[in-house]
């Protein structure tokens, strides 16, 4: 199979091999002709970072990259062949005569082209790429499946594509990968769920699939580090929809999340912060021995975001159960709260004040 040209050799604007690479003040490299055209049209931001540029930005020649491209061209001129037309690449994904190598090559091209170009993502879906991509997602070949998932993730980044991809049957394919894919594929599949759930209507649709939330909870149990983190992130994304919280609770998510939080997966507290909003979630948390101790540990050692969710979750539980108030005090929560009252973060101060008030109302301390 033909070796792929390094992506860094292509201009992020034109996607063509750079003949005169130059560096913007933002640190990113472009072909001189392309970036000059961008600047001449009145733009004063970096095309990649969108950060402002000086009024007259200096274009510094990237001699090192130019030399690499030149040497690569001399050694491997055949690798500089132009990328096939998108329609040809899409057709190869569904063709019965296409070999795995051909499909993998097409997917590699499409992944590169869709990585930073939202317009090209929309163009691909308009050309009917989704069925072919989803067919490859269902492949038994791990390399083909992983590359197809990467393309599906890229396509899902565009808001205009999210509902359409779900309508095309993306969720069923992704659920199967969550269950039976390789570790890398399962992590990407969970990330796709997170991306698709950005659109509100998709949260309800995803949750309505019988095995979707169950598969994510299963990944929390069976997955490794990255898989667990992406599964928790996906649950957080879809559990902002109230019905999905109850579904996650019914799937046994609460004790698993508390255990993961105790093991250091801070993303778990964000999900618990959503599940605690419903009665069933609070009841399940109260059943877990050591739950309060784990939450207090987050207040003591967590990040700013983790502390916010920890305060909110603990306050919700203490509001419903006087016994938990005394347990929290015994774990040293009052001393921690006194320190948090001095935090610069306004939300932390507000949540801390609410928790202290709850403890006082329940006579947990004077």
Secondary structure, DSSP 4 states (H G I P E B T S, - for coil): -PPPPPGGGB-TTT-SBPSSEEE-TTS-EEEHHHHHHHHHTT--B-TTT--B--TT---EE-HHHHHHHHHHHHH-GGGGPPPPPHHHHHHHHH-TT--HHHHHHHHHHHHHHHSS-HHHHHHHHHTT-HHHHHHHHT-S-HHHHHHHHHHHHHHHTSHHHHHHHHHTTHHHHHHHHHHHS-HHHHHHHHHHHHHHTTSHHHHHHHHHSTTHHHHHHHHHHH--HHHHHHHHHHHHHHTTSHHHHHHHHHTTHHHHHHHHHHTT-THHHHHHHHHTTSHHHHHHHHHSTTHHHHHHHHHHH--HHHHHHHHHHHHHHHHH-HHHHHHHHHTTHHHHHHHHTT-S-HHHHHHHHHHHHHHHHTTS--
